[in-house]
Amino acid sequence: MDRYLYYQIISIAKKIQQSYPTPPASKKLGRKNITALNNDIKTLCQLIDRANPDNFSFSEVYFSIKDDFTGFTNFYSFSELDRNYRKAFSILNRAIVESYKKIEESNSENEKFSQFEKFGTAEDTEFNRKKTLDFITQRLDSKLPLDVPMGNSQWKDSLSQILGGDKEYKKEFEFVKTHKQLKVSVTEEILKWMEETKSKLITENPFKDQETLLLELEKQKPEQFVTDFKKITTKVKTLCKDISIDFKFYESQIASGRFKPAVLLRNFCKELRQAIVVKKTEWELNQIDEYRQEFMKELYEKVRNFGKLEGIVSLFSDQFGVLWDLSQAPFSDYGFEVLKEFADILENEKGLQELAELIGRHDKEEQSYRKEIISRLVTEFEYKPKPAFKGEISGLKLGNDLTAVLPGELALYKNPKTKKLFMLKYAQKQLLSYAYQNMMPVGKDKTIEEEVSVAEEENKGPIILCIDTSGSMNGSPERVAKTITFAIIKRAIEEDRGCYLISFSSGIETTDLGRLSKSNAIEELIHFLRMSFNGGTDAGPALEHSLEMIKEKEWKNADVLMVSDFCMDSIDYELEERIQEEQKNGSKFFSLVISSYGNESVIDCFDQNWEYNPEADDSMKNLVRRMHDDWQ
């Protein structure tokens, strides 16, 4: 249910009531005011229409009002207008009351919002909590023009400051308003802050003793209050130093005996309560404002970090809104700088960029096909003479059809000297005549079946990256390996491909980086990009783990890319046989050799090998060219 629609109904109904507490006399209004009032009533009708008139008890009257004010009202007489106004004004109060009831009955779809509405402690009633939530939501949504009222809530000023009222954070606030998921996350943060702040106010309340004393006094018997008033005065002055009560007045009234003890006790407790409430409210507002400043600093620092994250994570995915939690620790500026560094390397070094594109868009070398029988409709034509149709002239011929004979031939018959010649040619069918064509094509539809080869639609499979992090990779090889890793992960996410990272030296470390929606994905990527390469080189465990992953359903037929200098011992014969078995099943094993001194016995077990020499100026260009040629 759209609660804002009901707020709009309340707003326009109250606007009409404020302008005209009672139905006005149209004769005294003037044309301009009549037009304005009619437009307000039309707007109210449109809002009720959108909310569904059947949701209101006055639906029957409403339809009559709608008919009165959606027509051309300039032709109404003053008496007719007055009658229409009386009907319209009769539903205003009910529209307001029933709209508030609809708001109170509604529940948010967001689970955290709904929990705040039902069980929150920041506001005293569920209805007020809903109004507070709507107040927050409306200010974060620029598409909602209506200001939701909060009444005299103690949170109003602080929320107004948080939600765009502080110029220092104006830029961050406008950034939040442009991101749907971020608005939800910020709203959840604000509600959480309100609940935590309320809990602090209860825990840190410096007026507990005064409130306890007040409760004791309210339970005291009036006669005892009069008898012990001097003791009570001393106790109140001790506990309520900042609260001023006219004790002498009560002493004089007790001494005079003009007021009953019950009345004196009630008035004293009422005055004391009011004084405590004023002081407590002042303290709470100061505390809320103090907590608000601290909260805003933390909140909008997260928003700024999220803005930095957006520029980098948008390289991977447009759906970065779910990553709000990643803007917290441990995502320090250093973490952002690491990601930005490798994004800049990839953007500025065209060779690495092209290499990453080639690796990322690699499809299976052999396209699989299936045979299908399809039905196809064809039209066959036959030529048949068209009845009662001489046809079109298609040329000349010899014949004796007098209707087709050329005029020159007919002239022979008219001349007595050539008449016998004409008769001879006629008998021998040698008269020059027009040739006609009257055969017309007649189409006939026929269904035939034929066998065709159809390419299988094949989703790009997952990628398993085995990255050598041994000490021999220090320097330029390390930089290339990290940049390639960064680029392939980016590409895998864009193409919705799984991506699994195995970093190996003496042992292995594994990370599933294929889904950035996982809360630790970017953290793990940053950890890899930060790490220093050291230790020995043993590719066996990384390849063994890759083979184990390929057996799992999610990673079946994955492509394996090993990036290393391949300065390592040969792999076991059994491991090599297992790799060959998976190659037969469709998995591809690729190697990127960042060295010119690799162990060829290891390199030879891969389907395709590429070599990159960091010391050669044109090595990257040549590498890209070779990879491109191999995959054509």
Disulfide bonds with the S-S distance in Angstrom:
none
